Amino acid sequence: MASKSSQYLPFRQVVIIGGGFGGLAMACELKRKLNFRDFVIYERNPGLGGTWYDNNYPGAAADIPGAVYQLSFAPEPNFSRIFPGRNEMHTYMLNVADRFNILQHLQCNHAWIGSTWLDDRKCWRIELRSTQTGEVSIQECKVLISATGHMVDPKRFDVPGKSDFKGQIVHSSKWTDEIDLKGKNVVVLGNGSTAVQVVPAILNDVQKCTQIQRAPQWILNRPNPHVSTRVRQFLALFPIIFALLQGFGFAVAEAFFPLLGKGIPQMNKNQFKKCDIPQKYHQLLTPSFQPGCKRLVFASEYLQCLKNPKVDLIQEEIVSLGEKAVFTTSGNQYPCDILILAHGFESNTFKLPLKGRDGITPEEHWNNAGGPSCYKGCAMNGFPNFFMIRGPNMASG
């Protein structure tokens, strides 16, 4: 409940929570398709970008080709690589926001902490907390749209000895440029899309990199060549060619699993030889499940770097920390000055600070329904004029 000191903001027709790709796309479409401008975007970070604002770890890049990882109404043929780096992706979003004059609608450093449907007034009352001052503001609106994303809250990492650890522990999404890797013993936890970007990116600086995985994943080697200036200029000059290239990219993605799914295990074996991967890692890179049961991991330099003597890949779990070491299930001890958590996010939880009609929460609604579900992935009964960009059972990309 709002306190007497809460600041009441002017009424808005539409409020969007989240300034990532989803919130940006929604804002652009409100202007493009409806010529609608009475909306505001609240973002808890200091700037626009969502995932591409948060994630600035070494090697951060898209693992989807830039030609298809962009908004359909804002084509961008000028990425310097097939799989653009983090800075290029973030710049693309800022350019789109500038093109459609979205920044004038953006309010940063505001965290969404509560919202209640007022049935008598047919509107939402939203509570926002300043991440800078802690001040609470009240915003009312007709339509509330959640575009908060799902790669937001890092997975918890609680093990004995954490408070005694004398080194640094950092989740990949909380990386800062102040972290010094020079000559350090680094442990990377995880073997997903983030971990396979981090490991090769830090090898020139570290003394030793120990990567700890829980289980093997299907990791496919894929090149990431530069796109020449001439090619980019040509695609910009002939947008129809770029559109055809995008269509081809989507077609390949749709056909990939049916055509190549059964061939991935053999491709995996072939790349062991091609990338000169040490024999001791072959089993650690061969999952027991069929390709497609989990999201495939694509890597440009990871498999090749496994022959580097600085790298040690092990399959265990961290059970405790020492002052400058990690201890694993086998009882082994690994020196550690910096522990990089690349083990993911709480992506299967839906923490919506929301009370709908008659005060019902999403958790209560889903318990009554037998599990999380939404109409077309974006709307729920009992929560009028509330929509989600990514609801339950929706894919991550």
Secondary structure, 3 states (H helix, E strand, C coil): CCCCCCEECCCEEEEEECCCHHHHHHHHHHHHHHCCCCEEEECCCCCCCCHHHHCCCCCCECCCCCCCCCCCCCCCCCCCECCCEHHHHHHHHHHHHHHCCCHHHEECCEEEEEEEEECCCCEEEEEEEECCCCCEEEEEEEEEEECCCCCCCECCCCCCCHHHCCCEEEEHHHCCCCCCCCCCEEEEECCCCCHHHHHHHHCCCCCEEEEEECCCCCEEECCCCECCHHHHHHHHHCHHHHHHHHHHHHHHHHHHHHHHHHHHHHHHHHHHHHCCCCHHHCHHHCCCCCCCCCCCEEECCHHHHCCCCCEEEEECCEEEECCCEEEECCCCEEECCEEEECCCECCCCCCCCCECHHHCCHHHHHHHHCCCCCECCCECCCCCCEEECCCCCCCCC
